[in-house]
Amino acid sequence: MWRDRWFTVAVVGAVLSCLACLTPAAVLMLGVLGLGAWTRRLDVILLPVLFAFVVLAAYRLRLARRRTP
């Protein structure tokens, strides 16, 4: 059975970045690390990362479907 590791990375990355956008976990972790001032710009970073992982997952899924007859 063929596995696509990039697809797995993309799905896991999309889920993690979505959770970071929707929960205050990222805010708490940045506060613990002393980087609480970055929380106001968190969406500027996390939303493009989420978009990139979703695009990567869609691309790899399309590639996998094209290879399978």
C-alpha positions in Angstrom: 0.0 0.0 0.0 1.4 3.4 -1.0 1.6 6.1 1.6 2.1 9.8 1.0 4.0 11.3 3.9 3.6 14.8 2.6 -0.1 14.4 2.6 0.1 13.2 6.2 2.3 16.2 7.2 -0.1 18.6 5.5 -3.2 17.2 7.2 -1.5 17.1 10.7 -0.1 20.6 10.1 -3.5 22.0 9.0 -5.2 20.4 12.1 -2.6 21.8 14.5 -2.6 25.3 13.0 -6.5 25.3 13.0 -6.4 24.3 16.7 -3.9 27.1 17.4 -6.2 29.6 15.7 -9.3 28.5 17.5 -8.0 27.9 21.0 -6.1 30.0 23.4 -3.3 27.4 23.6 -1.0 29.4 21.4 -1.6 32.5 23.6 -0.8 30.5 26.7 2.3 29.0 25.3 3.6 32.3 24.1 2.9 33.8 27.5 4.8 31.1 29.2 7.8 31.6 26.8 7.7 35.4 27.5 6.5 36.2 24.0 3.0 37.5 25.0 3.4 40.6 22.9 3.3 38.4 19.7 -0.3 37.4 20.4 -1.8 40.3 18.7 -0.1 39.3 15.4 -0.8 35.6 15.8 -3.5 35.5 13.2 -1.2 37.1 10.7 1.1 34.1 11.0 -1.3 31.2 11.7 -3.9 31.9 8.9 -1.4 31.8 6.1 0.2 28.6 7.6 -3.2 27.0 7.7 -3.9 28.0 4.1 -0.5 26.6 3.0 -1.1 23.3 4.7 -4.6 23.0 3.2 -3.2 23.7 -0.3 -0.4 21.2 0.2 -3.0 18.5 1.3 -5.2 19.2 -1.7 -2.3 19.1 -4.1 -1.0 15.8 -2.8 -4.5 14.3 -2.8 -4.9 15.3 -6.4 -1.5 13.8 -7.2 -2.4 10.5 -5.5 -5.7 10.2 -7.3 -4.0 10.9 -10.7 -1.4 8.1 -10.1 -4.0 5.5 -9.2 -5.8 4.1 -12.3 
